[in-house]
Amino acid sequence: MTRETQKPLNGIYTEFNDFIDSHQSVVMATLNKTAEPEASYAPVMRNNGRFYIYISELSNHTFNLMEDPQASLLFIEPENEAKHLFARKRATLKTRARHIQRTEAEWETLMTQLEDKFGEIIQMLKPLEDFHLFELTPLSAGYVRGFAQAYKLEGDDLSDVTHLNEGGHGKSRAGKDSVEKSA
């Protein structure tokens, strides 16, 4: 098992951040009360390494995040820009959510920043009490640039980059794992 680690690994950290910053929205997965995964999307703002979403109670994600703070974020290259559909560039982040109450001091500041990013729509949505602000703190990430170009990002600022080159494509790890588990 070969892993090479460097901080940052050949600019991957910078490329990963540039890729995320090129997006205005994110595909999100959360867990409902019965631990079933639910996927959707939300406009997103990144500030100081954290992500912020302002979502309605009409979205299942709102109550899911209030019940279980786990969320996965997916930033993915548009299909029409990808060189190959099997190797679309993508960043997947495991995060922990925190509901920011309207009474908290930072709520107003973050809402102003959301308005700066998304415009007048935030003024219209801001007074609606069924909308909730969440902060999503990244715990770890994966970044795929293409075939055999997968990376794991960890650490406080996700700057600990590891190239996942465990033998490349062609050999299944699933069969090996299931054999080891049954032994």
Backbone as JSON Lines, residues from 0, in Angstrom:
{"i":0,"aa":"M","n":[0.86,-1.16,0.0],"ca":[0.0,0.0,0.0],"c":[0.91,1.23,0.0]}
{"i":1,"aa":"T","n":[0.9,1.95,-1.09],"ca":[1.75,3.12,-1.23],"c":[0.91,4.38,-1.13]}
{"i":2,"aa":"R","n":[1.33,5.26,-0.26],"ca":[0.67,6.57,-0.15],"c":[1.77,7.6,-0.07]}
{"i":3,"aa":"E","n":[1.65,8.63,-0.87],"ca":[2.63,9.7,-0.74],"c":[1.91,10.91,-0.16]}
{"i":4,"aa":"T","n":[2.55,11.51,0.84],"ca":[1.95,12.65,1.53],"c":[2.9,13.82,1.46]}
{"i":5,"aa":"Q","n":[2.34,14.96,1.2],"ca":[3.1,16.2,1.11],"c":[2.14,17.32,1.45]}
{"i":6,"aa":"K","n":[2.61,18.46,1.93],"ca":[1.71,19.55,2.32],"c":[2.06,20.8,1.54]}
{"i":7,"aa":"P","n":[1.29,21.25,0.6],"ca":[0.29,20.49,-0.15],"c":[0.94,19.69,-1.28]}
{"i":8,"aa":"L","n":[0.31,18.67,-1.73],"ca":[0.82,17.75,-2.74],"c":[0.68,18.38,-4.12]}
{"i":9,"aa":"N","n":[1.79,18.86,-4.67],"ca":[1.84,19.41,-6.04],"c":[0.69,20.35,-6.4]}
{"i":10,"aa":"G","n":[0.31,21.18,-5.49],"ca":[-0.74,22.16,-5.78],"c":[-2.15,21.61,-5.74]}
{"i":11,"aa":"I","n":[-2.32,20.35,-5.33],"ca":[-3.67,19.75,-5.29],"c":[-4.56,20.53,-4.32]}
{"i":12,"aa":"Y","n":[-4.0,20.91,-3.19],"ca":[-4.77,21.66,-2.2],"c":[-5.33,22.95,-2.8]}
{"i":13,"aa":"T","n":[-4.5,23.68,-3.52],"ca":[-4.94,24.93,-4.16],"c":[-5.97,24.65,-5.23]}
{"i":14,"aa":"E","n":[-5.72,23.64,-6.05],"ca":[-6.66,23.28,-7.12],"c":[-8.01,22.87,-6.53]}
{"i":15,"aa":"F","n":[-8.0,22.07,-5.47],"ca":[-9.21,21.64,-4.77],"c":[-10.02,22.86,-4.33]}
{"i":16,"aa":"N","n":[-9.36,23.83,-3.69],"ca":[-10.06,25.03,-3.21],"c":[-10.57,25.89,-4.36]}
{"i":17,"aa":"D","n":[-9.79,26.04,-5.41],"ca":[-10.24,26.79,-6.58],"c":[-11.47,26.14,-7.21]}
{"i":18,"aa":"F","n":[-11.45,24.81,-7.27],"ca":[-12.59,24.07,-7.84],"c":[-13.85,24.33,-7.02]}
{"i":19,"aa":"I","n":[-13.76,24.22,-5.71],"ca":[-14.92,24.46,-4.85],"c":[-15.4,25.9,-4.99]}
{"i":20,"aa":"D","n":[-14.48,26.84,-5.01],"ca":[-14.85,28.25,-5.1],"c":[-15.48,28.62,-6.44]}
{"i":21,"aa":"S","n":[-15.35,27.76,-7.43],"ca":[-15.96,28.02,-8.74],"c":[-17.45,27.68,-8.75]}
{"i":22,"aa":"H","n":[-17.97,27.13,-7.65],"ca":[-19.37,26.72,-7.57],"c":[-20.19,27.71,-6.73]}
{"i":23,"aa":"Q","n":[-21.44,27.88,-7.15],"ca":[-22.39,28.72,-6.42],"c":[-23.38,27.88,-5.61]}
{"i":24,"aa":"S","n":[-23.42,26.58,-5.9],"ca":[-24.33,25.69,-5.19],"c":[-23.63,24.35,-4.96]}
{"i":25,"aa":"V","n":[-24.24,23.55,-4.1],"ca":[-23.65,22.27,-3.73],"c":[-24.74,21.2,-3.67]}
{"i":26,"aa":"V","n":[-24.4,19.98,-4.08],"ca":[-25.28,18.83,-3.9],"c":[-25.0,18.34,-2.48]}
{"i":27,"aa":"M","n":[-26.08,18.08,-1.75],"ca":[-25.96,17.74,-0.34],"c":[-26.67,16.44,-0.04]}
{"i":28,"aa":"A","n":[-26.08,15.64,0.86],"ca":[-26.73,14.44,1.35],"c":[-26.82,14.54,2.86]}
{"i":29,"aa":"T","n":[-28.01,14.24,3.39],"ca":[-28.24,14.23,4.83],"c":[-28.99,12.95,5.18]}
{"i":30,"aa":"L","n":[-29.11,12.68,6.48],"ca":[-29.83,11.5,6.94],"c":[-31.12,11.92,7.62]}
{"i":31,"aa":"N","n":[-32.22,11.23,7.28],"ca":[-33.49,11.54,7.95],"c":[-33.59,10.77,9.27]}
{"i":32,"aa":"K","n":[-34.72,10.88,9.95],"ca":[-34.9,10.25,11.27],"c":[-34.7,8.74,11.26]}
{"i":33,"aa":"T","n":[-34.97,8.11,10.14],"ca":[-34.81,6.66,10.05],"c":[-33.5,6.27,9.39]}
{"i":34,"aa":"A","n":[-32.56,7.21,9.36],"ca":[-31.2,7.0,8.83],"c":[-31.19,6.68,7.34]}
{"i":35,"aa":"E","n":[-32.22,7.14,6.62],"ca":[-32.23,6.99,5.17],"c":[-31.59,8.22,4.56]}
{"i":36,"aa":"P","n":[-30.7,8.04,3.58],"ca":[-30.05,9.2,2.96],"c":[-31.01,9.95,2.04]}
{"i":37,"aa":"E","n":[-30.88,11.27,2.05],"ca":[-31.67,12.12,1.16],"c":[-30.72,13.1,0.5]}
{"i":38,"aa":"A","n":[-30.88,13.28,-0.8],"ca":[-30.0,14.18,-1.55],"c":[-30.81,15.33,-2.14]}
{"i":39,"aa":"S","n":[-30.17,16.48,-2.22],"ca":[-30.75,17.66,-2.84],"c":[-29.6,18.63,-3.09]}
{"i":40,"aa":"Y","n":[-29.92,19.9,-3.25],"ca":[-28.87,20.89,-3.44],"c":[-29.27,22.16,-2.72]}
{"i":41,"aa":"A","n":[-28.28,23.04,-2.55],"ca":[-28.55,24.35,-1.96],"c":[-27.5,25.33,-2.46]}
{"i":42,"aa":"P","n":[-27.89,26.59,-2.63],"ca":[-26.87,27.62,-2.86],"c":[-25.94,27.63,-1.65]}
{"i":43,"aa":"V","n":[-24.67,27.88,-1.89],"ca":[-23.69,27.78,-0.79],"c":[-22.71,28.95,-0.84]}
{"i":44,"aa":"M","n":[-22.28,29.34,0.36],"ca":[-21.25,30.36,0.49],"c":[-20.14,29.77,1.36]}
{"i":45,"aa":"R","n":[-18.9,29.99,0.96],"ca":[-17.77,29.54,1.79],"c":[-17.1,30.76,2.39]}
{"i":46,"aa":"N","n":[-16.82,30.66,3.7],"ca":[-16.18,31.76,4.43],"c":[-15.31,31.15,5.52]}
{"i":47,"aa":"N","n":[-14.03,31.52,5.52],"ca":[-13.09,31.04,6.54],"c":[-13.08,29.51,6.67]}
{"i":48,"aa":"G","n":[-13.12,28.82,5.54],"ca":[-13.03,27.37,5.54],"c":[-14.31,26.64,5.89]}
{"i":49,"aa":"R","n":[-15.38,27.38,6.13],"ca":[-16.67,26.75,6.45],"c":[-17.67,27.11,5.36]}
{"i":50,"aa":"F","n":[-18.73,26.3,5.28],"ca":[-19.77,26.5,4.28],"c":[-21.05,26.93,4.97]}
{"i":51,"aa":"Y","n":[-21.82,27.79,4.29],"ca":[-23.07,28.3,4.85],"c":[-24.19,28.12,3.84]}
{"i":52,"aa":"I","n":[-25.3,27.6,4.35],"ca":[-26.5,27.42,3.53],"c":[-27.68,28.03,4.28]}
{"i":53,"aa":"Y","n":[-28.6,28.6,3.53],"ca":[-29.8,29.2,4.1],"c":[-30.96,28.48,3.44]}
{"i":54,"aa":"I","n":[-31.6,27.57,4.19],"ca":[-32.59,26.67,3.58],"c":[-33.92,26.69,4.33]}
{"i":55,"aa":"S","n":[-34.97,26.37,3.58],"ca":[-36.33,26.41,4.08],"c":[-36.72,25.1,4.76]}
{"i":56,"aa":"E","n":[-37.71,25.19,5.61],"ca":[-38.29,23.99,6.22],"c":[-39.0,23.12,5.2]}
{"i":57,"aa":"L","n":[-39.25,23.64,4.0],"ca":[-39.83,22.82,2.94],"c":[-38.8,21.81,2.41]}
{"i":58,"aa":"S","n":[-37.54,22.06,2.7],"ca":[-36.47,21.14,2.33],"c":[-36.28,20.12,3.45]}
{"i":59,"aa":"N","n":[-36.24,18.85,3.09],"ca":[-36.0,17.81,4.1],"c":[-34.68,18.02,4.83]}
{"i":60,"aa":"H","n":[-33.71,18.63,4.16],"ca":[-32.4,18.83,4.78],"c":[-32.48,19.65,6.07]}
{"i":61,"aa":"T","n":[-33.4,20.59,6.13],"ca":[-33.48,21.46,7.3],"c":[-33.7,20.65,8.57]}
{"i":62,"aa":"F","n":[-34.72,19.82,8.58],"ca":[-35.0,19.02,9.77],"c":[-33.97,17.9,9.94]}
{"i":63,"aa":"N","n":[-33.49,17.37,8.82],"ca":[-32.44,16.34,8.92],"c":[-31.23,16.89,9.65]}
{"i":64,"aa":"L","n":[-30.79,18.09,9.29],"ca":[-29.61,18.68,9.93],"c":[-29.87,19.06,11.38]}
{"i":65,"aa":"M","n":[-31.1,19.4,11.7],"ca":[-31.43,19.7,13.1],"c":[-31.38,18.44,13.96]}
{"i":66,"aa":"E","n":[-31.73,17.3,13.35],"ca":[-31.73,16.02,14.08],"c":[-30.37,15.33,14.09]}
{"i":67,"aa":"D","n":[-29.66,15.41,12.97],"ca":[-28.37,14.73,12.81],"c":[-27.44,15.66,12.05]}
{"i":68,"aa":"P","n":[-26.38,16.12,12.67],"ca":[-25.53,17.15,12.04],"c":[-24.61,16.64,10.93]}
{"i":69,"aa":"Q","n":[-24.66,15.36,10.61],"ca":[-23.82,14.84,9.53],"c":[-24.36,15.27,8.17]}
{"i":70,"aa":"A","n":[-23.46,15.71,7.32],"ca":[-23.84,16.03,5.95],"c":[-22.65,15.78,5.04]}
{"i":71,"aa":"S","n":[-22.95,15.39,3.84],"ca":[-21.93,15.22,2.82],"c":[-22.21,16.24,1.72]}
{"i":72,"aa":"L","n":[-21.15,16.91,1.27],"ca":[-21.28,17.9,0.21],"c":[-20.57,17.4,-1.04]}
{"i":73,"aa":"L","n":[-21.18,17.63,-2.19],"ca":[-20.59,17.22,-3.47],"c":[-20.55,18.42,-4.41]}
{"i":74,"aa":"F","n":[-19.35,18.77,-4.81],"ca":[-19.13,19.77,-5.86],"c":[-18.66,18.97,-7.06]}
{"i":75,"aa":"I","n":[-19.36,19.1,-8.2],"ca":[-19.04,18.24,-9.35],"c":[-19.01,19.04,-10.64]}
{"i":76,"aa":"E","n":[-18.08,18.67,-11.47],"ca":[-17.91,19.31,-12.78],"c":[-19.16,19.07,-13.63]}
{"i":77,"aa":"P","n":[-19.65,20.07,-14.33],"ca":[-20.81,19.88,-15.21],"c":[-20.52,18.81,-16.28]}
{"i":78,"aa":"E","n":[-21.52,18.03,-16.6],"ca":[-21.34,16.95,-17.58],"c":[-20.8,17.46,-18.91]}
{"i":79,"aa":"N","n":[-21.31,18.61,-19.36],"ca":[-20.91,19.12,-20.67],"c":[-19.47,19.65,-20.69]}
{"i":80,"aa":"E","n":[-18.84,19.8,-19.52],"ca":[-17.45,20.24,-19.45],"c":[-16.48,19.09,-19.19]}
{"i":81,"aa":"A","n":[-16.99,17.93,-18.86],"ca":[-16.14,16.79,-18.5],"c":[-15.53,16.14,-19.74]}
{"i":82,"aa":"K","n":[-14.27,15.74,-19.61],"ca":[-13.61,15.01,-20.7],"c":[-14.22,13.62,-20.84]}
{"i":83,"aa":"H","n":[-14.63,13.05,-19.72],"ca":[-15.25,11.73,-19.72],"c":[-16.21,11.62,-18.54]}
{"i":84,"aa":"L","n":[-17.4,11.07,-18.74],"ca":[-18.39,10.99,-17.68],"c":[-17.95,10.1,-16.52]}
{"i":85,"aa":"F","n":[-17.08,9.12,-16.77],"ca":[-16.6,8.26,-15.7],"c":[-15.52,8.92,-14.86]}
{"i":86,"aa":"A","n":[-15.05,10.06,-15.28],"ca":[-13.95,10.71,-14.57],"c":[-14.21,12.2,-14.36]}
{"i":87,"aa":"R","n":[-15.46,12.54,-14.05],"ca":[-15.76,13.95,-13.79],"c":[-15.01,14.44,-12.57]}
{"i":88,"aa":"K","n":[-14.48,15.63,-12.67],"ca":[-13.79,16.25,-11.53],"c":[-14.83,16.49,-10.45]}
{"i":89,"aa":"R","n":[-14.46,16.14,-9.18],"ca":[-15.42,16.3,-8.09],"c":[-14.71,16.37,-6.74]}
{"i":90,"aa":"A","n":[-15.34,17.08,-5.83],"ca":[-14.87,17.18,-4.45],"c":[-16.03,16.77,-3.55]}
{"i":91,"aa":"T","n":[-15.77,15.84,-2.65],"ca":[-16.77,15.37,-1.7],"c":[-16.25,15.65,-0.3]}
{"i":92,"aa":"L","n":[-17.07,16.3,0.5],"ca":[-16.65,16.67,1.86],"c":[-17.59,16.09,2.9]}
{"i":93,"aa":"K","n":[-17.01,15.51,3.93],"ca":[-17.79,15.12,5.11],"c":[-17.79,16.32,6.02]}
{"i":94,"aa":"T","n":[-18.99,16.7,6.5],"ca":[-19.1,17.9,7.33],"c":[-19.96,17.65,8.55]}
{"i":95,"aa":"R","n":[-19.85,18.56,9.49],"ca":[-20.71,18.6,10.67],"c":[-21.43,19.94,10.63]}
{"i":96,"aa":"A","n":[-22.76,19.88,10.77],"ca":[-23.59,21.09,10.66],"c":[-23.88,21.68,12.04]}
{"i":97,"aa":"R","n":[-24.01,23.0,12.04],"ca":[-24.44,23.74,13.23],"c":[-25.51,24.73,12.8]}
{"i":98,"aa":"H","n":[-26.66,24.67,13.47],"ca":[-27.77,25.58,13.19],"c":[-27.45,26.91,13.86]}
{"i":99,"aa":"I","n":[-27.38,27.97,13.07],"ca":[-27.11,29.3,13.61],"c":[-28.45,30.0,13.82]}
{"i":100,"aa":"Q","n":[-28.77,30.26,15.07],"ca":[-30.05,30.88,15.43],"c":[-30.04,32.36,15.04]}
{"i":101,"aa":"R","n":[-31.21,32.89,14.76],"ca":[-31.36,34.31,14.41],"c":[-30.92,35.23,15.56]}
{"i":102,"aa":"T","n":[-30.92,34.72,16.76],"ca":[-30.55,35.53,17.93],"c":[-29.03,35.59,18.13]}
{"i":103,"aa":"E","n":[-28.28,34.76,17.43],"ca":[-26.82,34.76,17.58],"c":[-26.22,35.96,16.85]}
{"i":104,"aa":"A","n":[-25.18,36.51,17.44],"ca":[-24.54,37.72,16.91],"c":[-24.06,37.55,15.48]}
{"i":105,"aa":"E","n":[-23.54,36.39,15.13],"ca":[-22.98,36.18,13.79],"c":[-24.05,36.03,12.7]}
{"i":106,"aa":"W","n":[-25.3,35.78,13.08],"ca":[-26.36,35.56,12.1],"c":[-26.47,36.75,11.14]}
{"i":107,"aa":"E","n":[-26.55,37.94,11.68],"ca":[-26.74,39.14,10.87],"c":[-25.54,39.35,9.93]}
{"i":108,"aa":"T","n":[-24.33,39.17,10.44],"ca":[-23.12,39.32,9.64],"c":[-23.11,38.34,8.48]}
{"i":109,"aa":"L","n":[-23.44,37.09,8.76],"ca":[-23.45,36.07,7.71],"c":[-24.55,36.32,6.69]}
{"i":110,"aa":"M","n":[-25.7,36.82,7.15],"ca":[-26.78,37.13,6.22],"c":[-26.38,38.27,5.29]}
{"i":111,"aa":"T","n":[-25.63,39.23,5.79],"ca":[-25.11,40.32,4.94],"c":[-24.15,39.76,3.9]}
{"i":112,"aa":"Q","n":[-23.31,38.83,4.3],"ca":[-22.37,38.2,3.37],"c":[-23.11,37.38,2.31]}
{"i":113,"aa":"L","n":[-24.17,36.69,2.73],"ca":[-24.99,35.94,1.77],"c":[-25.63,36.9,0.77]}
{"i":114,"aa":"E","n":[-26.1,38.04,1.25],"ca":[-26.71,39.03,0.36],"c":[-25.66,39.58,-0.62]}
{"i":115,"aa":"D","n":[-24.45,39.81,-0.14],"ca":[-23.38,40.28,-1.03],"c":[-23.11,39.26,-2.14]}
{"i":116,"aa":"K","n":[-23.2,37.98,-1.8],"ca":[-22.92,36.93,-2.78],"c":[-24.1,36.68,-3.72]}
{"i":117,"aa":"F","n":[-25.3,36.58,-3.16],"ca":[-26.46,36.15,-3.94],"c":[-27.43,37.26,-4.34]}
{"i":118,"aa":"G","n":[-27.24,38.45,-3.8],"ca":[-28.07,39.56,-4.22],"c":[-29.36,39.74,-3.44]}
{"i":119,"aa":"E","n":[-30.29,40.45,-4.08],"ca":[-31.54,40.88,-3.44],"c":[-32.42,39.74,-2.96]}
{"i":120,"aa":"I","n":[-32.29,38.56,-3.5],"ca":[-33.13,37.43,-3.09],"c":[-33.0,37.19,-1.58]}
{"i":121,"aa":"I","n":[-31.82,37.45,-1.04],"ca":[-31.61,37.24,0.4],"c":[-32.46,38.22,1.21]}
{"i":122,"aa":"Q","n":[-32.6,39.46,0.74],"ca":[-33.47,40.43,1.43],"c":[-34.89,39.91,1.5]}
{"i":123,"aa":"M","n":[-35.33,39.27,0.44],"ca":[-36.69,38.74,0.4],"c":[-36.83,37.51,1.32]}
{"i":124,"aa":"L","n":[-35.8,36.65,1.36],"ca":[-35.88,35.42,2.15],"c":[-35.56,35.62,3.63]}
{"i":125,"aa":"K","n":[-34.78,36.63,3.93],"ca":[-34.28,36.86,5.29],"c":[-35.38,36.91,6.35]}
{"i":126,"aa":"P","n":[-36.48,37.61,6.14],"ca":[-37.5,37.68,7.2],"c":[-38.38,36.42,7.31]}
{"i":127,"aa":"L","n":[-38.27,35.51,6.35],"ca":[-39.11,34.3,6.38],"c":[-38.61,33.35,7.46]}
{"i":128,"aa":"E","n":[-39.45,33.13,8.47],"ca":[-39.03,32.37,9.65],"c":[-38.86,30.88,9.4]}
{"i":129,"aa":"D","n":[-39.36,30.38,8.26],"ca":[-39.16,28.96,7.97],"c":[-37.78,28.7,7.33]}
{"i":130,"aa":"F","n":[-37.01,29.76,7.11],"ca":[-35.65,29.6,6.58],"c":[-34.66,29.57,7.75]}
{"i":131,"aa":"H","n":[-33.65,28.71,7.61],"ca":[-32.67,28.51,8.68],"c":[-31.26,28.55,8.09]}
{"i":132,"aa":"L","n":[-30.36,29.13,8.86],"ca":[-28.96,29.26,8.47],"c":[-28.15,28.15,9.15]}
{"i":133,"aa":"F","n":[-27.36,27.45,8.34],"ca":[-26.5,26.4,8.85],"c":[-25.06,26.65,8.46]}
{"i":134,"aa":"E","n":[-24.17,26.34,9.39],"ca":[-22.74,26.35,9.14],"c":[-22.29,24.9,9.02]}
{"i":135,"aa":"L","n":[-21.58,24.58,7.95],"ca":[-21.09,23.22,7.72],"c":[-19.57,23.24,7.8]}
{"i":136,"aa":"T","n":[-19.04,22.56,8.81],"ca":[-17.6,22.52,9.03],"c":[-17.03,21.24,8.43]}
{"i":137,"aa":"P","n":[-16.08,21.37,7.5],"ca":[-15.48,20.17,6.88],"c":[-14.66,19.36,7.88]}
{"i":138,"aa":"L","n":[-14.8,18.04,7.81],"ca":[-14.02,17.12,8.65],"c":[-12.95,16.43,7.82]}
{"i":139,"aa":"S","n":[-13.3,16.09,6.59],"ca":[-12.36,15.48,5.64],"c":[-12.94,15.64,4.25]}
{"i":140,"aa":"A","n":[-12.11,15.36,3.24],"ca":[-12.59,15.53,1.86],"c":[-11.9,14.54,0.94]}
{"i":141,"aa":"G","n":[-12.55,14.31,-0.17],"ca":[-11.96,13.57,-1.27],"c":[-12.0,14.45,-2.5]}
{"i":142,"aa":"Y","n":[-11.0,14.33,-3.34],"ca":[-10.94,15.13,-4.57],"c":[-10.48,14.23,-5.7]}
{"i":143,"aa":"V","n":[-11.29,14.18,-6.76],"ca":[-10.96,13.38,-7.94],"c":[-10.77,14.32,-9.11]}
{"i":144,"aa":"R","n":[-9.6,14.24,-9.73],"ca":[-9.27,15.08,-10.89],"c":[-9.5,14.34,-12.19]}
{"i":145,"aa":"G","n":[-9.57,13.02,-12.13],"ca":[-9.71,12.19,-13.32],"c":[-9.31,10.77,-12.99]}
{"i":146,"aa":"F","n":[-9.13,9.94,-14.0],"ca":[-8.75,8.55,-13.79],"c":[-7.43,8.46,-13.01]}
{"i":147,"aa":"A","n":[-7.42,7.65,-11.96],"ca":[-6.24,7.39,-11.12],"c":[-5.68,8.67,-10.5]}
{"i":148,"aa":"Q","n":[-6.52,9.67,-10.33],"ca":[-6.09,10.93,-9.73],"c":[-7.04,11.28,-8.58]}
{"i":149,"aa":"A","n":[-7.03,10.42,-7.56],"ca":[-7.89,10.61,-6.4],"c":[-7.03,10.99,-5.2]}
{"i":150,"aa":"Y","n":[-7.55,11.92,-4.4],"ca":[-6.8,12.44,-3.25],"c":[-7.71,12.51,-2.04]}
{"i":151,"aa":"K","n":[-7.1,12.34,-0.88],"ca":[-7.79,12.52,0.39],"c":[-7.21,13.76,1.04]}
{"i":152,"aa":"L","n":[-8.08,14.62,1.58],"ca":[-7.65,15.85,2.25],"c":[-8.15,15.8,3.68]}
{"i":153,"aa":"E","n":[-7.23,16.03,4.61],"ca":[-7.56,15.98,6.02],"c":[-6.88,17.13,6.75]}
{"i":154,"aa":"G","n":[-7.09,17.2,8.06],"ca":[-6.49,18.23,8.88],"c":[-7.44,19.4,9.08]}
{"i":155,"aa":"D","n":[-7.05,20.3,9.97],"ca":[-7.91,21.43,10.32],"c":[-8.35,22.25,9.12]}
{"i":156,"aa":"D","n":[-7.44,22.47,8.17],"ca":[-7.78,23.26,6.99],"c":[-7.8,22.4,5.71]}
{"i":157,"aa":"L","n":[-7.84,21.09,5.9],"ca":[-7.85,20.11,4.8],"c":[-6.6,20.2,3.93]}
{"i":158,"aa":"S","n":[-5.5,20.68,4.49],"ca":[-4.28,20.84,3.7],"c":[-3.35,19.63,3.74]}
{"i":159,"aa":"D","n":[-3.7,18.61,4.53],"ca":[-2.92,17.37,4.53],"c":[-3.45,16.5,3.4]}
{"i":160,"aa":"V","n":[-2.72,16.49,2.28],"ca":[-3.17,15.83,1.06],"c":[-2.45,14.5,0.88]}
{"i":161,"aa":"T","n":[-3.23,13.45,0.6],"ca":[-2.68,12.13,0.33],"c":[-3.19,11.66,-1.03]}
{"i":162,"aa":"H","n":[-2.27,11.23,-1.88],"ca":[-2.64,10.66,-3.18],"c":[-3.04,9.21,-2.95]}
{"i":163,"aa":"L","n":[-4.25,8.87,-3.34],"ca":[-4.74,7.5,-3.16],"c":[-4.34,6.68,-4.37]}
{"i":164,"aa":"N","n":[-3.17,6.09,-4.3],"ca":[-2.68,5.31,-5.44],"c":[-2.37,3.89,-5.01]}
{"i":165,"aa":"E","n":[-3.3,3.25,-4.33],"ca":[-3.14,1.91,-3.81],"c":[-3.28,0.86,-4.91]}
{"i":166,"aa":"G","n":[-2.36,0.85,-5.85],"ca":[-2.41,-0.15,-6.91],"c":[-3.21,0.29,-8.11]}
{"i":167,"aa":"G","n":[-3.84,1.45,-8.06],"ca":[-4.58,1.95,-9.21],"c":[-5.83,1.15,-9.5]}
{"i":168,"aa":"H","n":[-6.32,1.3,-10.73],"ca":[-7.53,0.6,-11.16],"c":[-7.21,-0.83,-11.54]}
{"i":169,"aa":"G","n":[-8.22,-1.67,-11.51],"ca":[-8.08,-3.04,-11.99],"c":[-8.13,-4.09,-10.9]}
{"i":170,"aa":"K","n":[-7.77,-3.75,-9.69],"ca":[-7.79,-4.71,-8.59],"c":[-8.85,-4.3,-7.59]}
{"i":171,"aa":"S","n":[-9.71,-5.24,-7.24],"ca":[-10.79,-4.95,-6.31],"c":[-10.3,-5.04,-4.87]}
{"i":172,"aa":"R","n":[-10.61,-4.02,-4.09],"ca":[-10.34,-4.07,-2.66],"c":[-11.54,-4.67,-1.94]}
{"i":173,"aa":"A","n":[-12.73,-4.63,-2.56],"ca":[-13.95,-5.11,-1.92],"c":[-13.86,-6.6,-1.64]}
{"i":174,"aa":"G","n":[-13.39,-7.38,-2.59],"ca":[-13.27,-8.82,-2.41],"c":[-12.29,-9.15,-1.3]}
{"i":175,"aa":"K","n":[-11.17,-8.43,-1.25],"ca":[-10.17,-8.65,-0.24],"c":[-10.71,-8.32,1.14]}
{"i":176,"aa":"D","n":[-11.43,-7.21,1.26],"ca":[-12.0,-6.81,2.55],"c":[-13.01,-7.82,3.05]}
{"i":177,"aa":"S","n":[-13.87,-8.34,2.16],"ca":[-14.88,-9.28,2.61],"c":[-14.25,-10.6,2.99]}
{"i":178,"aa":"V","n":[-13.16,-11.0,2.36],"ca":[-12.45,-12.22,2.73],"c":[-11.82,-12.04,4.09]}
{"i":179,"aa":"E","n":[-11.19,-10.87,4.32],"ca":[-10.53,-10.59,5.6],"c":[-11.56,-10.52,6.73]}
{"i":180,"aa":"K","n":[-12.74,-9.97,6.47],"ca":[-13.76,-9.86,7.51],"c":[-14.33,-11.22,7.89]}
{"i":181,"aa":"S","n":[-14.4,-12.13,6.91],"ca":[-14.98,-13.44,7.22],"c":[-13.96,-14.38,7.84]}
{"i":182,"aa":"A","n":[-12.68,-14.04,7.78],"ca":[-11.63,-14.9,8.34],"c":[-11.55,-14.79,9.84]}
